[in-house]
Amino acid sequence: MEPKNQTQTSGFILLGLSEEVSVQHLLFWLFLFMYLITFLGNLLIILASITDSHLHTPMYFFLSNLSFADICFTSTTLPKMLLNFQLQSKVITYVGCLSQIICFLLLGGLDNFLLTAMAYDRFVAICHPLHYMVIMNPKFCGILLLASWCLSLMDALLHGLMVLRLSFCTELEIPHFFCELNQVIQLACSDTSLNELVIYLAAGILGIIPLTGILFSYSKIISSILRISTASGKYKAFSTCGSHLCVVFMFYGTGLGVYLSSAATENSRETAITSVMYTVITPMLNPFIYSLRNKDIQQALTKLFH
């Protein structure tokens, strides 16, 4: 069969999570509920961080940006899936698919770097408390945020440009509910070895290095906490890091779980179902994790509602 050039590709077909109409109706209301919870929960975190002067600190500066990234992250995939459920349509245009890939990688990478910046913030706060305000000054926090955006954007644009060079055949069915990069590359008729190499290199540099930084920060944090003599001091130190550490485990744990499951099984539909963990559930749970045992957030939300 003669391959088509990417400029002639009109679009792709997203097979989604299920082909049964009754199941699709159930999934529509389920994912609509989760999307609204994600949007409202993260929006409240942002509003609380902005309106309460007690939360104008580096920790909540990065947290509010993480909440913003999570809102945009879920908005990249869920609205299109919900629209497809309603219209009983599975088509996504080539431009829409490419845009979804770039936005998904941009916001996923931003989450990755923000979690790393938050780990460094906690490391400085606990291991170097006397120098905290000097090190984590507003200018430095702004530089960390800008660097996170720039690195994530460069990674997303690089993968987007690599997809542009590919030619696609007529079989354009994606066994997923969004345009996942690996699934799109597998549909190409042209050579994808360079694309795969870029994916492995980017995953190694932008994935392993931040995770190593997080693990190193928390190894230092834990050793410092164990040296605290009072039980109340240890509890306070652990409580300030517990929420962030829980989110880190969820983000990297679910992402690694999806990667391992996709490598272990040939069922791409099963991989799509597993992807719901880090694309939908993790961003939805983040606001609850950060506010559950955080008295500052609880007080700020109380003031906000009053």
TORZA-973864 format. One line per 5 residues: number of its first residue (from 0); their letters; for each residue x, y, z of C-alpha. Coordinates in pm, whole numbers, plus 50000, padded with zeros to 5 digits. Each point is the difference from the previous one (the first is absolute). Layout:
TORZA-973864
NUM	A	X:Y:Z | ...
//
This chain:
TORZA-973864
0	MEPKN	50000:50000:50000 | 50137:50339:49906 | 50067:50217:50309 | 49849:50342:50028 | 50198:50306:50089
5	QTQTS	49911:50165:50329 | 49867:50308:49818 | 49732:49775:49841 | 49897:49842:50331 | 49660:50141:50087
10	GFILL	49983:49855:50349 | 50013:49705:50236 | 49739:49780:50168 | 50012:49976:50381 | 49863:49658:50097
15	GLSEE	49960:50111:50361 | 49944:49785:50306 | 49694:49808:49878 | 49797:49953:49683 | 49674:49913:50180
20	VSVQH	49752:50287:49999 | 49862:49922:50348 | 50351:49997:50145 | 50081:50326:49821 | 49701:50174:50163
25	LLFWL	50119:49884:50341 | 50356:50109:49927 | 49879:50341:49885 | 49837:50083:50334 | 50287:49845:50197
30	FLFMY	50272:50197:49821 | 49791:50318:49997 | 49970:49973:50379 | 50375:49939:50040 | 50084:50289:49767
35	LITFL	49781:50242:50196 | 50152:49883:50329 | 50350:50043:49857 | 49923:50346:49865 | 49827:50130:50313
40	GNLLI	50245:49840:50246 | 50309:50140:49833 | 49831:50336:49943 | 49930:50027:50373 | 50368:49931:50076
45	ILASI	50098:50282:49761 | 49747:50246:50146 | 50100:49915:50356 | 50369:50053:49920 | 49928:50337:49835
50	TDSHL	49752:50146:50248 | 50164:49898:50330 | 50314:50201:50076 | 50125:49723:50232 | 50036:49776:49695
55	HTPMY	50220:50241:49805 | 50301:49773:50046 | 50212:49799:49752 | 49831:49675:50100 | 49650:50121:49911
60	FFLSN	50130:50191:49698 | 50109:49671:49846 | 49687:49823:50127 | 49768:50251:49829 | 50197:49961:49677
65	LSFAD	49975:49621:50033 | 49622:50034:50038 | 49986:50219:49689 | 50205:49743:49807 | 49767:49719:50117
70	ICFTS	49690:50191:49881 | 50156:50052:49657 | 50135:49642:49996 | 49656:49843:50039 | 49845:50258:49766
75	TTLPK	50232:49875:49725 | 49835:49658:49982 | 49669:49981:50190 | 49785:50262:49816 | 50073:49834:49663
80	MLLNF	49915:49658:50142 | 49675:50130:50152 | 49909:50166:49670 | 50060:49676:49815 | 49774:49817:50244
85	QLQSK	49720:50252:49943 | 50030:50017:49621 | 50069:49627:49964 | 50302:50101:49793 | 50356:49873:50027
90	VITYV	50169:50230:49750 | 50273:50248:50090 | 50166:50215:49734 | 50370:49975:49924 | 50057:50353:50133
95	GCLSQ	49792:49922:50309 | 50196:49681:50063 | 50335:50175:49961 | 49885:50282:50230 | 49887:49746:50258
100	IICFL	50340:49828:49992 | 50188:50328:50048 | 49774:50128:50280 | 50001:49664:50177 | 50382:49980:49998
105	LLGGL	50034:50366:50097 | 49773:49977:50303 | 50118:49654:50103 | 50359:50124:49992 | 49899:50312:50195
110	DNFLL	49851:49780:50273 | 50327:49808:50008 | 50217:50309:50046 | 49766:50167:50249 | 50009:49694:50224
115	TAMAY	50380:50016:49983 | 49999:50371:50092 | 49765:49928:50293 | 50233:49724:50123 | 50292:50245:49992
120	DRFVA	49789:50256:50186 | 49928:49750:50280 | 50369:49899:50007 | 50109:50361:50058 | 49721:50063:50255
125	ICHPL	50094:49700:50217 | 50373:49958:49944 | 50092:50373:49978 | 49719:50183:50185 | 50209:50306:50091
130	HYMVI	50084:50066:49636 | 49656:49908:49862 | 49874:50350:49915 | 50337:50097:49856 | 50024:49695:49771
135	MNPKF	49633:49972:49905 | 49954:50366:49918 | 49728:50110:49751 | 50251:50049:49719 | 50142:49650:50034
140	CGILL	49650:49848:50018 | 49909:50187:49682 | 50312:49867:49828 | 49911:49642:50101 | 49647:50044:49865
145	LASWC	50124:50154:49674 | 50257:49722:49956 | 49727:49740:50056 | 49783:50156:49729 | 50290:50037:49754
150	LSLMD	50132:49645:50041 | 49649:49851:49973 | 49920:50210:49693 | 50326:49904:49828 | 49931:49631:50064
155	ALLHG	49640:50023:49874 | 50094:50195:49685 | 50284:49759:49924 | 49764:49701:50006 | 49741:50195:49800
160	LMVLR	50254:50080:49728 | 50110:49637:49996 | 49639:49891:49936 | 49970:50253:49716 | 50271:49820:49804
165	LSFCT	49806:49672:50000 | 49776:49862:49726 | 49685:49808:50093 | 49811:49716:49831 | 49624:49968:49972
170	ELEIP	49968:49798:50325 | 49977:50289:50246 | 49821:49843:50297 | 50151:50091:50338 | 49906:49748:50276
175	HFFCE	49990:50277:50260 | 49772:50283:50119 | 50252:50268:49900 | 50289:50040:49755 | 50272:49828:50199
180	LNQVI	50342:50054:49840 | 50109:49636:49983 | 49667:49887:49856 | 50014:50266:49727 | 50358:49909:49905
185	QLACS	49901:49633:49962 | 49756:50101:49725 | 50272:50155:49784 | 50105:49836:49674 | 50337:50176:49992
190	DTSLN	50305:49921:50212 | 49941:50083:50368 | 50338:49898:50144 | 50106:50364:50048 | 49670:50079:50175
195	ELVIY	50047:49708:50237 | 50358:50107:50073 | 49885:50352:50086 | 49728:49859:50228 | 50250:49786:50192
200	LAAGI	50252:50282:50032 | 49738:50253:50112 | 49851:49754:50249 | 50346:49931:50140 | 50104:50363:50032
205	LGIIP	49670:50160:50099 | 49872:49706:50204 | 50289:49835:50181 | 50190:50319:50092 | 49702:50175:50172
210	LTGIL	49902:49677:50177 | 50360:49955:50120 | 49993:50358:50130 | 49677:49933:50189 | 50132:49679:50156
215	FSYSK	50327:50170:50097 | 49811:50292:50160 | 49780:49770:50204 | 50290:49784:50111 | 50156:50315:50148
220	IISSI	49664:50110:50141 | 49938:49668:50175 | 50349:49991:50149 | 49949:50356:50132 | 49660:49917:50147
225	LRIST	50139:49695:50182 | 50250:50228:50173 | 49722:50218:50146 | 49978:49929:50371 | 49634:50079:50072
230	ASGKY	49710:49786:49878 | 49791:50309:49920 | 50282:50137:49783 | 50025:49674:49810 | 49623:49990:49948
235	KAFST	49991:50358:49873 | 50287:49936:49758 | 49845:49678:49871 | 49657:50163:49959 | 50144:50277:49779
240	CGSHL	50160:49742:49768 | 49747:49717:50018 | 49752:50146:49754 | 50263:50080:49740 | 50164:49660:50036
245	CVVFM	49662:49831:49953 | 49937:50196:49678 | 50351:49913:49875 | 49937:49628:50056 | 49664:50022:49822
250	FYGTG	50136:50195:49702 | 50309:49787:49938 | 49844:49676:50123 | 49702:50014:49764 | 50216:50119:49710
255	LGVYL	50248:49717:50056 | 49712:49755:50042 | 49855:50099:49662 | 50341:49967:49837 | 50058:49653:50147
260	SSAAT	49648:49884:49917 | 50034:50116:49639 | 50331:49814:49973 | 49855:49684:50154 | 49675:49978:49803
265	ENSRE	49904:50026:49637 | 49651:50119:50087 | 50012:50372:49924 | 49644:50047:50126 | 50113:49873:50340
270	TAITS	50285:50251:49994 | 49749:50277:49925 | 49794:49904:50303 | 50313:50002:50217 | 50090:50347:49868
275	VMYTV	49691:50138:50171 | 50196:49978:50327 | 50253:50273:49918 | 49793:50203:49752 | 49680:50030:50207
280	ITPML	50012:49854:50350 | 50335:50143:50117 | 49914:50365:49906 | 49659:49952:50164 | 50145:49872:50330
285	NPFIY	50282:50256:50030 | 49786:50280:50155 | 49857:49758:50258 | 50344:49868:50091 | 50143:50348:50051
290	SLRNK	49702:50132:50198 | 49917:49690:50207 | 50266:50052:50271 | 50107:50353:49913 | 49855:50243:50254
295	DIQQA	50121:50304:49803 | 49807:49893:49691 | 49693:49913:50210 | 50001:50341:50168 | 50051:50177:49667
300	LTKLF	49708:49809:49846 | 49782:50082:50300 | 50078:50370:49959 | 49938:49973:49627 | 49653:49848:50049
305	H	49909:50258:50264
//
